[in-house]
Amino acid sequence: MILAITGGTGFVGRCLIDRALGAGHKVRALTRRAQPPRDGVTWIEGALGSTDALATLASGAAAMIHVAGVVNAPTRDGFVAGNIDGTAAVIAATLTAGVTRFVHVSSLSAREPALSTYGWSKAEAERLVEASPLDWTIVRPSGVYGPGDTELRDVFKAATLGVALLPPHGTVSLIEVDDLATLLLALATRQGPRAVYEVDDGTAWTHAALAQAIGRAVGRRRVLAIHLPRALMMIGAWIDRRLRGAGAKLTADRVGYLTHPDWTARADHRPPADLWAPATATEAGLAATAAWYRANGLL
């Protein structure tokens, strides 16, 4: 079948395209920049605000998988444009094209919208999907990582030095990117259910324990785990913004949800086991990620 994908040039989207092609599907993928030709992929140039591009993307597709979104923005308007208005535009194009199946990639942060503008914008996008007449499923991943990711690079680099600067004490979980792509593809190629799924790899970690696991992945026997209070993290966000500008990884908005005590998928919100189960344990995935960083000169 033909699958329409937004965010196809991003970390999750690239893996999803690989999975879809491997399963014999054809892909239409939205891109803001010209991409090299690839067998089985039709690149549609345009952004989420481009009505014509979205119409072309959706036309004749069997399903729309909406992966694109804004994770980091300097202002509220950036989150609104990327996550709320962008989702509304994709829904409209999907409906106009007569496509019924819609898989929406959200975030665990959507269940705590008061903590951050990012989480609020993802929750508002979910509301738009739920209110639509589409045959939709929403997926809320925990932290997505794996070979090809750059978001956790700073954490891995710090671990090579034997240190981890952490939020206040809490529990987190991760999901390896290939596992997430496998779930998205499974959902796109069947009907329903209309549900909101929270997904991780099934292992809950304290921040300190995860730091030690990342240390082992980079070859450190021990990592000094330092929990920072929220106020100090806010200072760190200000410094990161001054040093890296729009490329800052730690922002005031991220501090809002990083300091939440529980970012693990809830058992009663997980996908049914006959639909999907994670295949990659955290430690194995971290080791593969560290190996990719090293192979690409990023550690």
C-alpha positions, 0 to 999 in steps of 0.5 A, a space after each residue: 500500500 501507499 503510506 503518507 508520512 510527515 516528518 520523514 526526514 527526522 529521526 523517527 521518520 527515517 526509521 519508519 520509511 526503512 521499515 515500510 519499504 522493507 515490508 514492501 510498501 510505497 511511501 510518500 514523504 513530506 520534506 522541506 528540502 530536496 532529498 536524494 532519490 530513493 526507490 519506493 519513496 516519492 518526496 513531496 516538497 513542502 511544509 505543514 503549512 503548505 496546502 498543495 503539498 499536503 494534498 499531494 501527500 495524502 492523495 491516493 494513500 491508504 494511511 497517513 502517519 503524522 510524525 512531524 512536530 516541534 520538540 523545541 521552540 523559542 516561543 509559544 507560537 512556534 509550538 502552536 504552529 508546528 504541533 497544533 496548526 500543523 496537525 490541523 492542516 494534516 487532518 484537513 488534507 487527509 479528510 479531503 483526500 478521502 483517506 480514513 486511517 490516521 496514526 498520530 505520533 504524540 508524546 507522553 508529555 501530553 498527559 501533563 499539559 500544564 508542565 510545559 508549552 510543548 506538552 500543552 501543544 501536543 495535548 491540543 493536537 491530540 484533541 484535534 485528532 480525537 474530534 475528527 471523523 478519521 479512523 485514528 490511533 494516537 501513540 505517546 512514546 516515552 523518550 525515543 533513542 537509538 542509532 541515528 539519534 542526536 538528542 541524547 548525544 550530550 548525555 552520552 558525551 558527559 557519561 564518557 567523562 564519568 558524570 551525569 547531570 540529572 533532574 530531581 529524583 524521578 522515574 523514566 523509560 525509553 523506547 528504541 526507535 526501530 521498536 516505535 517504527 514497528 508499532 507505527 507501521 503495524 497501526 497504519 496497515 490495519 483498522 483502528 482501534 481508536 485509542 491513545 497508546 503509551 509506549 516504552 520498552 517496559 523497563 522503568 529506570 530511576 534517573 541515576 540508574 539510567 545514567 549508570 546504564 549509559 555509562 556502561 554503554 560508553 565503557 565507564 564502570 561508574 558515573 557520578 550522578 548529580 541531581 540538580 534542583 529545578 532552580 539550578 536547571 533553569 539557570 542551566 537552560 539560560 546558559 545553554 540558550 546563551 551559548 547555543 541559541 536556537 540549538 540549545 538542548 536544555 530550555 526553560 520549557 524542557 525543564 518543566 517536564 524533565 522535573 516531573 517524577 514519572 515519565 513511564 508508560 502506564 500499564 493500562 495504556 499500553 498497546 495489546 500484546 497481540 498487536 505489538 511488543 518491544 523487541 529491544 531491551 534498554 541496555 542493548 539499545 544504549 550499547 548500539 546507540 553508543 557504538 553508532 556515536 563512536 562510528 560517526 565520531 560523535 563521542 
